[in-house]
Amino acid sequence: MANILVYIDTPAGEEPTKAQRELLALAAALGTPVAAVAAGSADAAAGLGAYGVTTAYTSAGDLDGLLVAGKAAFVAAAARAADAAAVLLPNTGEGKEIAARVGIKLSSGVITDATGIAPDLTVTKPVLAGSYTVAARAVHGIPVVTVKSNSVDPAEPGAGTAHVVELEAGEPGPAARITGTAAKPASGRPALQEARIVVAGGRGVDGDFGPVEELADALGAAVGASRAATDAGWIGHEAQVGQTGTTVSPQLYISAGISGAIQQKAGMQTSTVIVAVNKDEDAPVFEIADFGVVGDLATVLPQAAAEIRRRRGE
């Protein structure tokens, strides 16, 4: 079976994320999973065998000092070493940039925002702000594909050990270097891009994300926001969902106080179920919502959170 290379970048001592396990499951469905492990120890790389990885490539050099270029050079080297039939990466901002650079190094076609890949490596993806779903194929080189979270069921751990191979990535070329890092405060909520449930607030929260966060915590959900809310400084830009923010594809997306402009719809339209809460019954978001509530989010969301807690016996 053909080797399918999966990019893994997990800090030392941590298990693969849900999004990474989804990529490994997809790779197993397409061929034989191999991994390019950008961080962590050799033991952690070998541990990927529990998820079906046969060979795990690690870098002989330090990749932490460069933003993206070093990682891209390493992934390209791993793809060549594995004679990979395809390269899979997460559909994050960094994942897309690495994919673009890898595509150049391998003279390969790059496809982003994938929601599925067929055995013949035809990729399914949304286009035109989610208005259409198309089938696409790379016509040159091996496909380099970034895959949206929640597109497949994640791989579950089993038994096995991967063979670890250390690679020299080669010269990355001109690259920005990292001069300092700072840990982000832990919210206790799932990562926005990986979450199965997202509760997002917009201009209608009027500066108060309390009701949004209360419902998110009751559901075990991530908190998202529209650009209007992040630009107003009500919440950090890392929470932005949309064409210029994070693209999400959860099982459930609750939109609260968001009009549903095309830029926002582009970031969440592939959600399985969309619930909209808005005071304006003519808001565009109701056109794509599976369920709609015309009402004040400051009243609706706390009632929903209270009912969820009641049914759980909390």
Order of alpha helices (4+ residues) and beta strands (2+ residues): beta-alpha-beta-alpha-beta-alpha-beta-alpha-beta-beta-beta-beta-beta-beta-beta-alpha-beta-alpha-beta-alpha-beta-beta-alpha
